[in-house]
Amino acid sequence: VEGTFSSNAMWKLKRRIFKKSFEMPTAKKDLDGMLITNPDMIKKLYIETYQNRLAHNEIKPYLSKLDLIKDELFEMRLNKSKLNKSKDWTVHNIEAVLKTLKNEKSSDPQGMINELFKLENISDTLKESLVIVLNKIKNNQLNPKFMEKCNIVSFYKGKGKRSDINNERGIIILNIIRAIKDKLLYKDIYDIV
């Protein structure tokens, strides 16, 4: 309509005209402050960085007894919770979670995208299969190997030098089926938490 302004239409037009360019890292500083330009070495640096970031903190010796008590308490709670099983999920529960999936998100480690599981695209048989698989995972309390993989995408924070890897933050991209399972679990315990 003439004379009106739509910010959504403006941003869509901007995204279409000015596509995002993927800029490969040309150089990164390692832990010693040396500049690395070899792509294989940069990849190795990223792996080491995120392994360090995601590693558990070392427990101070004077807190080791407290850590043992915490582990024992966790085991007791886990054994108690095994006796208190929740109801199996239904197709209705799955549909409620599939409604919340967002469009145009990056693909998971297996190459699947959210749009495959959107309600307008998914078949009834796939929904029923998801119910069976996810209930089996929940009841056995064991994730299959394919759900354990994830991607970490590193983004520049916007502060400091781009060559310093400490000025980047990582975003973890989970397997879509695992994300659906996590949302189902969250919906189950939301009222309690």
Secondary structure in CASP SS format (residue, H / E / C, confidence):
PFRMAT SS
TARGET T0000
AUTHOR 0000-0000-0000
METHOD secondary structure of the structure
MODEL  1
V C 1.00
E C 1.00
G C 1.00
T C 1.00
F C 1.00
S C 1.00
S H 1.00
N H 1.00
A H 1.00
M H 1.00
W H 1.00
K H 1.00
L H 1.00
K H 1.00
R H 1.00
R H 1.00
I H 1.00
F C 1.00
K C 1.00
K C 1.00
S C 1.00
F C 1.00
E C 1.00
M C 1.00
P C 1.00
T C 1.00
A C 1.00
K E 1.00
K E 1.00
D C 1.00
L C 1.00
D C 1.00
G C 1.00
M C 1.00
L E 1.00
I E 1.00
T C 1.00
N C 1.00
P H 1.00
D H 1.00
M H 1.00
I H 1.00
K H 1.00
K H 1.00
L H 1.00
Y H 1.00
I H 1.00
E H 1.00
T H 1.00
Y H 1.00
Q H 1.00
N H 1.00
R H 1.00
L H 1.00
A C 1.00
H C 1.00
N C 1.00
E C 1.00
I C 1.00
K C 1.00
P H 1.00
Y H 1.00
L H 1.00
S H 1.00
K H 1.00
L H 1.00
D H 1.00
L H 1.00
I H 1.00
K H 1.00
D H 1.00
E H 1.00
L H 1.00
F H 1.00
E H 1.00
M H 1.00
R H 1.00
L H 1.00
N H 1.00
K H 1.00
S H 1.00
K H 1.00
L H 1.00
N C 1.00
K C 1.00
S C 1.00
K C 1.00
D C 1.00
W C 1.00
T C 1.00
V H 1.00
H H 1.00
N H 1.00
I H 1.00
E H 1.00
A H 1.00
V H 1.00
L H 1.00
K C 1.00
T C 1.00
L C 1.00
K C 1.00
N C 1.00
E C 1.00
K C 1.00
S C 1.00
S C 1.00
D C 1.00
P C 1.00
Q C 1.00
G C 1.00
M C 1.00
I C 1.00
N H 1.00
E H 1.00
L H 1.00
F H 1.00
K C 1.00
L C 1.00
E C 1.00
N C 1.00
I C 1.00
S C 1.00
D H 1.00
T H 1.00
L H 1.00
K H 1.00
E H 1.00
S H 1.00
L H 1.00
V H 1.00
I H 1.00
V H 1.00
L H 1.00
N H 1.00
K H 1.00
I H 1.00
K H 1.00
N H 1.00
N H 1.00
Q C 1.00
L C 1.00
N C 1.00
P C 1.00
K H 1.00
F H 1.00
M H 1.00
E C 1.00
K C 1.00
C E 1.00
N E 1.00
I E 1.00
V E 1.00
S E 1.00
F E 1.00
Y E 1.00
K C 1.00
G C 1.00
K C 1.00
G C 1.00
K C 1.00
R C 1.00
S C 1.00
D E 1.00
I H 1.00
N H 1.00
N H 1.00
E E 1.00
R E 1.00
G E 1.00
I E 1.00
I E 1.00
I E 1.00
L E 1.00
N C 1.00
I H 1.00
I H 1.00
R H 1.00
A H 1.00
I H 1.00
K H 1.00
D H 1.00
K H 1.00
L H 1.00
L H 1.00
Y H 1.00
K H 1.00
D H 1.00
I H 1.00
Y C 1.00
D C 1.00
I C 1.00
V C 1.00
END
